[in-house]
């Protein structure tokens, strides 16, 4: 019965592998790329809207205790208060426009008493890959305009640290209000606030992300295509195996013909030698006495 090939271990392994790959394409890889495309589109809309919208008071956009999310990120807000430079932290191992950089994070106490984390911008490392000198934030009460950002997540959940390599200055591996809250002991609200250019205390304002669609939608379609091709290939080989001289049978016959035992090889060599010897004796002319 031709359907017996479906129970062969090699065929079962092939079917399981193909179906697992197609399942991953349809349920994991493609949806993941679609979700990244949706995130990019939401980010682009938020950035484009913020370019023309006037800044709003912080509490109008994010009431006290509210956490930034995709609906509020990149919104420009206005905050009045004073910097707390004694609790400043420098974020290390950053990249800005393809170049290594540091970002300066300074807590800011608003006039209503809540403390927020302000990203004052970036600095290029000096020749020794260390933090170069930079200006302190202004003293006293100021009004700043900044963009709402979600906290970054450090997978290792590392705290800010200071040692000889940082010359005693606190540094962190992420821009995260929780890290600065732990190092300073301040009750800092979730998220951080990225300064616009020409704002009090800004260093080099961080550039906004490019508002292009990115490759995620095409990647999602590619994963769907890969899954379809895998299943189509499995169907093709299944149909081919059902025909006389199926693929597996052909491969088995080829392998059988290719693989010979030592005894078979020796027998073939002996037979060839005997044939050659017989021909040589036949062709030799008879000798006269």
C-alpha positions as CSV (number, residue, x, y, z in Angstrom):
1,X,0.0,0.0,0.0
2,X,1.5,3.3,-1.1
3,X,0.3,5.2,2.0
4,X,2.7,3.2,4.1
5,X,5.4,5.7,3.4
6,X,3.5,8.2,5.6
7,X,4.7,6.1,8.6
8,X,8.3,6.1,7.8
9,X,10.4,7.9,10.5
10,X,12.1,10.1,7.9
11,X,8.8,11.1,6.4
12,X,7.3,11.8,9.8
13,X,10.3,13.9,10.7
14,X,9.9,15.9,7.5
15,X,6.2,16.5,8.1
16,X,6.7,17.6,11.7
17,X,9.5,20.0,10.7
18,X,7.5,21.5,7.9
19,X,4.4,22.0,9.9
20,X,6.3,23.4,12.9
21,X,8.0,25.9,10.6
22,X,4.7,26.9,8.9
23,X,3.0,27.2,12.3
24,X,5.8,29.5,13.5
25,X,5.5,31.6,10.3
26,X,1.8,32.1,10.6
27,X,1.3,32.5,14.4
28,X,4.6,33.9,15.7
29,X,7.0,35.5,13.1
30,X,4.4,37.1,10.8
31,X,2.2,38.6,13.7
32,X,5.4,39.8,15.4
33,X,6.3,41.8,12.3
34,X,2.8,43.1,11.9
35,X,2.8,44.3,15.5
36,X,6.1,46.0,15.0
37,X,4.6,47.7,11.9
38,X,1.6,48.9,13.9
39,X,4.0,50.2,16.6
40,X,6.0,52.1,14.0
41,X,2.8,53.6,12.5
42,X,1.6,54.7,15.9
43,X,4.9,56.3,16.7
44,X,5.0,58.1,13.4
45,X,1.5,59.5,13.9
46,X,2.4,60.6,17.4
47,X,5.6,62.3,16.3
48,X,4.0,64.1,13.3
49,X,1.1,65.3,15.5
50,X,3.5,66.6,18.1
51,X,5.3,68.8,15.5
52,X,2.3,71.1,15.1
53,X,0.5,70.7,18.5
54,X,1.2,73.2,21.2
55,X,2.7,71.8,24.5
56,X,0.1,71.0,27.1
57,X,0.5,71.0,30.9
58,X,1.8,67.7,32.2
59,X,-1.1,66.9,34.4
60,X,-3.5,67.4,31.5
61,X,-1.8,64.7,29.5
62,X,-0.6,62.5,32.3
63,X,-2.5,62.9,35.6
64,X,-0.4,62.1,38.7
65,X,0.3,58.4,38.9
66,X,-0.4,57.7,35.2
67,X,2.2,55.8,33.3
68,X,3.3,56.8,29.7
69,X,2.1,54.5,27.0
70,X,1.8,54.5,23.2
71,X,-1.1,56.9,23.3
72,X,0.8,59.6,25.2
73,X,4.4,59.0,24.2
74,X,6.1,61.8,22.2
75,X,3.4,64.3,23.3
76,X,5.0,67.6,24.2
77,X,4.2,68.8,27.7
78,X,5.1,71.9,29.7
79,X,6.5,71.6,33.3
80,X,7.5,74.4,35.7
81,X,9.9,73.6,38.5
82,X,13.6,73.3,39.3
83,X,16.4,70.9,38.5
84,X,18.0,68.6,41.1
85,X,21.5,68.2,39.7
86,X,22.9,66.6,42.9
87,X,20.9,63.4,41.8
88,X,22.0,63.5,38.2
89,X,22.8,60.2,36.4
90,X,24.6,59.7,33.1
91,X,23.3,56.9,30.8
92,X,26.2,55.1,29.2
93,X,26.7,52.9,26.0
94,X,24.2,55.0,24.0
95,X,24.1,55.5,20.3
96,X,22.9,58.7,18.6
97,X,22.9,58.8,14.8
98,X,25.3,55.9,14.7
99,X,27.8,57.5,17.0
100,X,28.6,56.5,20.6
101,X,27.1,58.9,23.2
102,X,26.1,59.5,26.8
103,X,22.8,60.9,27.9
104,X,22.4,63.1,30.9
105,X,19.4,62.4,33.2
106,X,18.5,65.0,35.8
107,X,15.6,64.8,38.2
108,X,13.2,67.8,38.1
109,X,10.9,68.8,40.9
110,X,7.7,70.4,39.6
111,X,6.0,73.2,41.5
112,X,3.2,70.9,42.5
113,X,5.8,68.7,44.3
114,X,6.0,65.7,41.9
115,X,9.5,64.7,40.6
116,X,10.1,63.8,37.0
117,X,13.2,62.6,35.2
118,X,14.4,64.9,32.4
119,X,16.7,63.7,29.6
120,X,18.8,66.8,29.0
121,X,20.3,65.4,25.8
122,X,23.4,63.7,24.7
123,X,27.2,64.2,24.8
124,X,29.9,62.7,22.5
125,X,32.6,60.9,24.4
126,X,36.0,62.6,24.6
127,X,39.2,61.1,23.2
128,X,39.4,58.7,26.2
129,X,35.8,57.5,25.7
130,X,34.8,59.2,28.9
131,X,32.1,61.8,29.7
132,X,33.3,65.2,28.6
133,X,32.7,68.3,30.7
134,X,29.2,69.7,30.3
135,X,27.1,72.6,31.5
136,X,25.1,72.3,34.7
137,X,21.3,72.9,34.5
138,X,20.1,76.4,35.4
139,X,19.3,77.1,39.1
140,X,16.0,78.3,40.3
141,X,12.5,77.9,38.8
142,X,12.3,77.4,35.1
143,X,9.6,76.2,32.6
144,X,10.6,73.4,30.2
145,X,9.0,71.8,27.2
146,X,9.7,68.1,26.8
147,X,8.4,65.0,25.1
148,X,6.9,62.1,27.1
149,X,8.8,58.9,26.8
150,X,8.3,55.4,28.2
151,X,11.0,54.0,30.5
152,X,13.5,51.6,29.0
153,X,13.9,48.2,30.4
154,X,17.3,46.8,31.3
155,X,17.0,43.0,31.1
156,X,19.6,42.6,33.9
157,X,17.8,45.3,36.0
158,X,21.2,46.9,36.9
159,X,21.4,49.8,39.3
160,X,23.3,53.0,38.7
161,X,26.9,52.8,39.9
162,X,29.9,55.1,40.5
163,X,33.5,53.9,40.6
164,X,37.0,55.0,39.5
165,X,36.1,54.6,35.8
166,X,33.3,57.1,36.1
167,X,35.3,59.4,38.4
168,X,32.6,59.1,41.1
169,X,29.8,60.2,38.8
170,X,26.7,58.0,38.8
171,X,26.1,56.1,35.5
172,X,23.4,53.7,34.4
173,X,22.8,51.2,31.5
174,X,19.4,52.5,30.6
175,X,17.2,55.6,30.6
176,X,14.8,54.5,33.4
177,X,13.1,56.6,36.1
178,X,13.2,53.6,38.4
179,X,17.0,53.3,38.3
180,X,17.4,57.0,39.1
181,X,14.7,56.7,41.8
182,X,16.7,53.9,43.5
183,X,20.0,55.8,43.3
184,X,18.6,59.1,44.5
185,X,16.0,58.0,47.0
186,X,13.5,60.3,45.3
187,X,9.9,59.4,44.4
188,X,10.1,59.9,40.7
189,X,7.1,59.3,38.5
190,X,7.2,56.7,35.8
191,X,8.6,57.6,32.4
192,X,11.0,60.3,31.5
193,X,10.8,63.6,29.6
194,X,13.1,64.3,26.6
195,X,14.0,68.0,26.3
196,X,13.3,69.9,23.1
197,X,16.0,72.1,21.6
198,X,16.4,75.6,23.0
199,X,15.0,74.6,26.4
200,X,16.6,75.5,29.8
201,X,19.2,72.9,30.7
202,X,19.3,71.2,27.3
203,X,22.7,70.0,26.1
204,X,22.5,68.5,22.6
205,X,18.8,67.7,22.0
206,X,18.2,64.1,20.9
207,X,17.0,63.8,17.3
208,X,13.5,62.5,16.7
209,X,13.2,59.1,15.0
210,X,12.7,59.0,11.3
211,X,9.0,58.8,10.4
212,X,9.4,56.1,7.7
213,X,7.3,52.9,7.5
214,X,10.2,50.6,7.9
215,X,10.5,47.1,6.5
216,X,8.2,45.3,9.0
217,X,5.1,45.0,6.8
218,X,7.2,43.4,3.9
219,X,8.9,41.1,6.4
220,X,5.5,40.0,7.7
221,X,4.4,39.1,4.1
222,X,7.6,37.3,3.5
223,X,7.1,35.0,6.6
224,X,3.6,34.2,5.3
225,X,5.0,33.4,1.9
226,X,7.7,31.2,3.5
227,X,5.0,29.3,5.4
228,X,2.9,28.8,2.3
229,X,5.9,27.6,0.3
230,X,6.8,25.1,3.0
231,X,3.3,23.6,3.0
232,X,3.1,23.6,-0.8
233,X,6.4,21.8,-1.0
234,X,5.2,19.2,1.5
235,X,2.0,18.6,-0.6
236,X,4.1,18.3,-3.8
237,X,6.4,15.7,-2.4
238,X,3.4,13.8,-0.9
239,X,1.7,13.6,-4.3
240,X,5.0,12.7,-5.9
241,X,5.5,9.8,-3.5
242,X,2.1,8.4,-4.3
243,X,3.1,7.9,-7.9
244,X,5.1,4.9,-9.1
245,X,8.7,5.1,-8.2
246,X,8.2,7.6,-5.4
247,X,10.8,10.0,-4.3
248,X,11.8,8.0,-1.2
249,X,11.9,4.8,-3.2
250,X,14.1,6.4,-5.9
251,X,16.4,7.8,-3.3
252,X,16.6,4.4,-1.5
253,X,17.4,2.7,-4.8
254,X,20.1,5.2,-5.6
255,X,21.6,4.9,-2.2
256,X,21.5,1.2,-2.4
257,X,23.3,1.3,-5.7
258,X,25.9,3.7,-4.4
259,X,26.6,1.7,-1.2
260,X,28.4,-1.6,-1.8
261,X,29.9,-4.0,0.7
262,X,33.6,-4.8,0.7
263,X,32.8,-8.3,-0.5
264,X,30.9,-6.9,-3.5
265,X,33.7,-4.6,-4.4
266,X,36.3,-7.4,-4.2
267,X,34.1,-9.7,-6.3
268,X,33.7,-7.0,-9.0
269,X,37.5,-6.5,-9.0
270,X,38.1,-10.2,-9.4
271,X,35.6,-10.5,-12.2
272,X,37.2,-7.5,-14.0
273,X,40.6,-9.0,-13.6
274,X,39.5,-12.4,-15.0
275,X,37.9,-10.8,-18.0
276,X,41.1,-8.8,-18.7
277,X,43.3,-11.9,-18.3
278,X,41.2,-14.0,-20.6
279,X,41.2,-11.3,-23.3
280,X,45.0,-11.1,-23.0
281,X,45.5,-14.8,-23.5
282,X,43.1,-14.9,-26.5
283,X,45.0,-12.1,-28.3
284,X,48.5,-13.7,-27.8
285,X,49.7,-15.4,-31.1
286,X,50.6,-19.0,-31.0
287,X,54.3,-19.7,-30.7
288,X,56.1,-21.9,-33.2
289,X,58.4,-24.7,-32.0
